[in-house]
Amino acid sequence: IRPRDWSSDVCSSDLAGAVAGLALANHAARAQADLSPIPGKPDVTFDERVQKALAEKRGVILADARFGDRFCSRTEIYVRNESEAGSRPIVLSGSSWFFSGQTRFGTIAMMKPGAYTITHITCRSGNDRNTVNGPHARFNVNAGEVVDLGVLKVDVNIKTDNIFTSAGKGNMHRSIGPMPPETREDAAKKIPSSIRRMVVRHMALIGPSDAAVTRKTRTTR
């Protein structure tokens, strides 16, 4: 087993209804928030796709999550629509970095109107995968609205059990912060026709800001 060939799951007994198991991550539905062209319609821009979604009474969100000071090569934000019982979570791709250079600025996603919960978030860096289970925050998506939900910030400090494992216990601090200027500037370039109507309504934390946590590790093959 290579030293970095592992994943860790952080769970808190202080957060009611914590997500059980991460197998669902492999089968999660993907939000339509990328810049890939629509098959057969190469001239349709992402901005035009957003305008069409708004006209069809869907909502558009700008959101992000941060793992303390870590530079995640990929940040995944798992979101569940509370009005659709048994539905698979949507996976939103948050900010990403290549070494210390930021390559992606938050996520812009077109979503159905409704109430949503951020169930857990994952930071991927090389062969490492660190997941912090929630639920962490909730937010509402309104028809025809473009909303800035802010940034979910999670800081986890773990005291390991011994020098041979990264498993252990510690504490977690969570907060909701404003969207950085560079992320809003990036959004303005991607959706110039819609950015003018964006409102700011930050997501709301679920449970206490501070909680005791336990980290478990599992090796990957």
BELNORRA-V803147 format. One line per field, one symbol per residue. ss: DSSP state (H for helix, E for strand, - for the rest). A space follows every 10 residues. Layout:
# BELNORRA-V803147
ss = ???
This chain:
# BELNORRA-V803147
ss = -----EEEEE EE-------- --HHHHH-EE -E-----E-- E----HHHHH HHHHH---EE EEEEEEE--- ---EEEEEEE E--------E EEE--EEE-- EEEE--EEEE E--EEEEEEE EEEEE--EEE EEEEEEEEEE E----EEEEE EEEEEEEEEE -------EEE EEEEEEE--- HHHHHHHHHH ----HHHEEE ---EE----E EEEEEEEEE- -
